Amino acid sequence: MNSTSVEPIRKGAQSRPPRHLGVLGVPLDLGASRRGVDMGPSAVRVAGLDTHLAALGHTVTDSGNIPVEIAETQHSGNRNARYLQEITDTCARTAQAVLEILTLGQTPLVLGGDHSMAAGSVSGVAEFYRRQGQKIGVLWLDAHSDINTPQTSPSGNVHGMPLAALLGLGPEPLSSILHSQPKIAPENTALIGIRDVDSAERENLRRAGVTGVFTMRDIDERGLRSVMEEALRIVSDGTAGFHVSLDMDWIDPEDAPGVGTPVRGGATYREAHLAMEIIADHGNLLSLEIVEVNPVLDEHNRTAELAVELACSAFGKKIL
């Protein structure tokens, strides 16, 4: 549906038709310095993802995991973009798999893994709709803006670079997945709840032309509903719909302790559910990814269980 008008967000909107959800795991942890998020897809599956989604009436097909190299068998390469080639190879496989899921008429639900995998998942969604003459929006729920490049990154960790790659800032191998760059337009990109931004990332946001940036202060002052409504207008304006990239560190560590890079002061449990419920009411969700679940740091799989709850809210679960 390519339209410049945005469907109104209605509290208690009518239930949407059941979907055929295509689950894909990307057990990638090469993009981060802290290990463990490679086990995230398994943790979310163990928390009952398919059972809970099926209980909502959806059909769930799990395609398993994308093959990923492990750090112990690889050389980290350039310190400004560590494991860039291996991450690019993984993201290329991810993009192709997501493209195939969409071709089968399924809605992709991609499980990470560190956030560098988004360079692949979003590329696959964008390519599917590009072939139909349409573009997509991206809703980025994260404590971080992930718009570093090898030239600006203080760590060289590629999980801080996927949004830069998708907007065409580089690194070039990630930006060139599926031969089309940039993958998304800055005017259809919205970041929500960021609170830990490197100084160079501020300049990168300006250079890329991204104006839909909502910090935790915006949520504190305006309320989440107001922020979500504006963000959804941005990602829906003239697009086929939008992809949601949910980094579990967007949520406060009190509620989501098992994440790759925790930052205090995030979204509360209820704010996270409200965001997903508003997305479900809106109706134009094209695909969802949930990243940075780290079972090594978790408490009795709490964060993975919350990830499952949020996926259910995004796909239509309601209180009443």
Secondary structure, 3 states (H helix, E strand, C coil): CCECCCCCCCCCCCCCCCCEEEEEEECCCCCCCCCCHHHHHHHHHHCCHHHHHHHCCCEEEEEEECCCCCHHHCCCCCCCCCCHHHHHHHHHHHHHHHHHHHHCCCEEEEEECCHHHHHHHHHHHHHHHHCCCCCCEEEEECCCCCCCCCCCCCCCCHHHCHHHHHCCCCCHHHHCHHHCCCCCCHHHEEEEEECCCCHHHHHHHHHHCCCEEEEHHHHHHHCHHHHHHHHHHHHHCCECCEEEEEEHHHECCCCCCCECCCCCCCECHHHHHHHHHHHHHHCCEEEEEEECECHHHCCCCHHHHHHHHHHHHHCCCCCC
